[in-house]
């Protein structure tokens, strides 16, 4: 089910990035102007590139958009643990998990129509 898939991916991303938590919001992007993890694993905060290796994840939530063929499915909100410094490779793998979730969510919507 879509809800089960989202819960599983939240758990995988939280573990992979050593987060306090990860949650999913359907059809939402940019609310609250959180930091954003881009599709190449870089993080922007306040419109500028954030050095995760040096400074850890930005304080507060970071959003990771979930899209499929340019159609927004929602976002993962990533809440860091203090001092967490996931590598670029770990962040890129989290993006891959999010992309797979987006494809599965889109396929589920198509099947439900």
C-alpha positions, 0 to 999 in steps of 0.5 A, a space after each residue: 500500500 502507498 502508506 506502507 511504502 511511505 512508512 518503510 522509506 521514511 524508516 530507511 532514510 532516517 536510518 541511512 542519514 542518522 536522523 531523529 525522524 523522517 516523515 512524508 507529506 503528500 502533495 506539499 513542497 516549500 511550506 515553512 521554507 525549510 532547507 532542501 536536499 536537491 536531487 544530487 544530494 546537496 543541501 540548500 539552506 536560506 538559498 545557499 549551499 550548506 556544507 553538511 560535512 563541515 556543519 552537519 545537517 541544517 537545524 530544523 527540517 530539511 525537505 526532500 521532494 518526491 516527484 515522478 516525471 516532474 509531477 510532485 507527489 509530496 516531500 519527506 521532511 528530514 529532522 536531524 540529530 545534533 551533529 549528524 553529518 551524512 556523507 554525500 553518498 548517503 544523501 544521494 542514496 536517500 534521494 534514490 529511495 525518494 525517487 523510487 517512492 515517487 515512482 511507486 506512488 505515481 503507479 499506485 495513483 494510476 492504478 487507482 484511476 
